[in-house]
Amino acid sequence: MRWDGTGLPYIEQDDDFGECARFLADAYDGEYALFPSIDPDSIEAAALAAFMPMAARIETTDGPRAFLVPKLHLERCLLDPMLVSVTRTARRESARYSLSLNSAFREVAQACVQTHGDDWLVPELVDAFCELHDCRAARRIGFVSVELWKACGKDQELVAGELGYVIGKAYASLTGFSRASGAGTVQLAALGRALADAGVSVWDLGMPIEYKQRLGGRVLPRARFMPVLRRAYEAENPSVRAALLSASGVVAARSMIDSGSICGPKGG
């Protein structure tokens, strides 16, 4: 890794992401690093080291180029899915919606790009996410899509969703979208129940935002969240992966919130 104490650290092709993360956790008061390529293996390695995988297109002497931008937050918002706070409004509104997993990954990805733009969701990164999702059963990191649907005549309309990934007994929310007022809150509430049902012990919500704390998340500095994530990553559990990585059917969101039934029996 090249870093002179100023600017962005530059992680090189042969560097170990885990070693870089441990060094930066102690020595670096920024959050972003640069890595020269965007590919599934590098994204997986960065995520396993507790970086969140992002990207950016940067002007170089050879023209604009897409870089992986691993983010090691100064603070993360973590939540035990068993403790998700579901408001009365979210429970009431959930009767209008249904939830599924891994049924429309590319559609969710495109909706996220439409919502947030491609400043960090560059096409190369989205393509790598899709490739990781396609081969999720063979990876330590399993990419997941969450879909919230609203009945529209005889059809289902996708109104909210997110992309995330599971490692061990941890699940990370990476990016999401909502097209209807309150739909995002319902999606998170139902997803929380699904994660608890699957046996996930740590829900990594990323950067602290007020709505995440209302959901029940706790804001932790690096020195605290990194050991929590490390333990959860090492707690490999086949039942968690089986529950979250398969394509589920569409389940009533209200039923999901009340009983937690989308993922089957709870993992150990």
N, C-alpha and C positions, 0 to 999 in steps of 0.2 A: 504494500500500500504506500502511495506517495502522499505525504501531507507535511507541510512545513509549519503547522500551527496556525495558518491563516487560510482563508478560502475553503473550498470544498475538498474533502479527502477523495483521492482517486484510487479506487480498488482495482487492482490489475488482474488479468486473466488467471494467473496462477495463485492468487491469494486465497486464503481460507476465510470465508465470510464469517465464520464463528470467531476466529481470532481477531478479525477486524472489528467485529461488534463489541467484543470484550474490551479491546483497547479504546475504542471511541466512547464507550459508555463512561469511562473514567476520565478521558483526556479532552473530549470534544464537547463544546457547549452549543453546537449547532445540531441539526437534525438530518441533513441530507448528505449523501455521498454520490459519487459517480462511478459507473461501471461501463466498460466500452461496448458491451453487446447485450442484446435482448433476446433471450432464448429460454426455453422451458427449464433446462438444467440450472441456469444461473438464477432464475426466479425462484426455483425450489430451494437452492442453497441459501439465497438471501432470506427467504421466509423462515427456514429452519434456524437461522441465526437471530431471529426476532426482528429483522428489518421488515417493514411493509414494502412490497414491490410497487414502485411507481416508475414513471419515465418522463422524458422531456426531449424535445427536438432543439438542439443547440447548434448555433452557427460555428463552424470550424473553418480552418484555412482551405479545406476541401469542399466547403459548402455545408448546408444544414445536415445534421446527423442525429439519429435517435440514440439516446443513451438510457440505460437502466439507471434509475435514481432511487436506490434503496433508502428508506426513511427509518431512522431510529429516533422515535419521538423522545422529547424530554419528559413528557408525561403521556400515559395511556389511560384510557378508561376501561376498566375490567369489571366483569359482572359474573356472578354465579347464576346460571340460567334458572336455577330453582327459586331464585329470589326476585325474578322479574316482577316489576310493579305494573299491573294492568288496571287502567282507570275504568270507571264505570262507562265513560263515553266510548272508549275503545271496545269494551265488551259489547255494548249496545250496537255500535256501528259494524262490528264484525259479522253480524247476521246477514249483511249485504254481500259478503265476500267468501271466496274459497282460496285455499292455499295449496301449492304443490312445490316439489323440489325437482330440479334437474330436468324439467320438461321443456324449457325454452331458453337455454343458456345464451345462445347467440342473440336472440330477441331482447333479452334482458341487457346484455352487453351493449347492444346498439342503443337501447333506451338510455342507458347510463351516459353514453357518449353524447347523445342528443341533449341530455340534461346538463351535463357538466362541461361539455366541450372536449376537445382532444389535446388540450395543453399538456396533460399528463397521461390521459388515456389515448396515447398515440396508436395508430393502426398496428404497428409491430407488437406492442404490448398486448393489445386486445387479441390479436392472432395467437400469441403465445398462451394467453389465458385459455382460449378456446382449445388449443392443442392439449394443454394440461388437463382440461375437463374431459376431453375425449379419452385420455389414457389415465384417468384418475385412479382406477383400481390398481394400477401398476406403480404408482408413485407414493412416496411418503407424505407428500402434500396432495390433498384431494380437493380440487376446485368444485364449488357448489353454486348452483343458481337457485334462488328462492323467488317464486312467482305468486303474486296476489291477483286473483281474477274476480271480475264482476260480471254477473249475468247480463247479457245484452241480447234480448230476444232468445233465440235458440243457441246463440254463440256465447263464448266467454271472452271478455275484453281484459287485456293485461293492464292493470292500473297502478301497480307498484311492484317493486322487486329489488333484489340485490345480488351481487357477486361476493363470494367469500371463499374461505378454504378451511379445511380441517387438518390439523396435525395432532396425532395422539388423541388426547381428550380436550383439546382446545379448538375453538372455532373463531375465526377472525372475519369480521365484516369489512369488506374492502371498499365497495362503492355501491350506491343504490339510487333509486329514483322513485318518484311518486307523481301520478298524473291526476289525482283526485284528492280533494281536501280530506285529511284524516286517514287516508288509505295507508300512508307510510307508518303511522302509529299502529294501525291494526296489523300490518305485516310484521313489525318488530315484536309486537306482543305475541302473535301466533308463532313466530319463529322461536322466540324464547321458550315457549312451551315445547316446541319440537326438539330444541337442543337439550332441554332438561330430560325429556322423554328418551332421547338417544343416549344419554349418559355423559354429555359434555360437562366438564367441571369448570371451564374458564371460557367466557365469551369476551373476546378482545374487540372492543368497539372503536379502537383507534384514538384519534385526537379527542380531547375533552370538548364536548358541546353540551349545552344545557339540557337538551332533550334526552341525551344519553344518561345524564345523572338523574333525571326524572324517572327514567326506566329502572333505575336502581344501581347504575354503574358507580364505581369508586375510582377517583383519580389518583394514580400512583406514579411516583417518579421512577426513572430508569432503575435505580438501585433496588427498587421493590418489585416493579412489574417484570423485569427480565428473569429473576429466579422463579417467579410464579409461572411464567410461560415455559421456562425450561423444564420444570417438573411436569407440567401438563403435556408438553411435546413428547417427553420420554415415557409417558404412561400409555403406551400403545394398547389399543383396545379394538379387536376386530368387530365387536358388535356396534361400536360407535361408527366406524367406517361403513359397515353394512347398512346402517340406518340412514346415514346422511348422503352416501354416494350413489345410492340406487335412485332411479327415476320413480317418484311416488305418483300415486293417483291424486286427483283433485279432491280435497277434503274441506268440508265447511269450516271456515275460520272460527266461528263461534264454538263449534264442537272441539276444534283444536285447542282453543284457549281454555275451555272448561274441563277437557279431559286429557289433552295431550296424546292424540292417537295416530298422528301421521307416520311416526317412525317405529311403531310396534313396541315390543317389550323394552324396558329400560336396560341400558348396558350396565355392566358391573364396574 
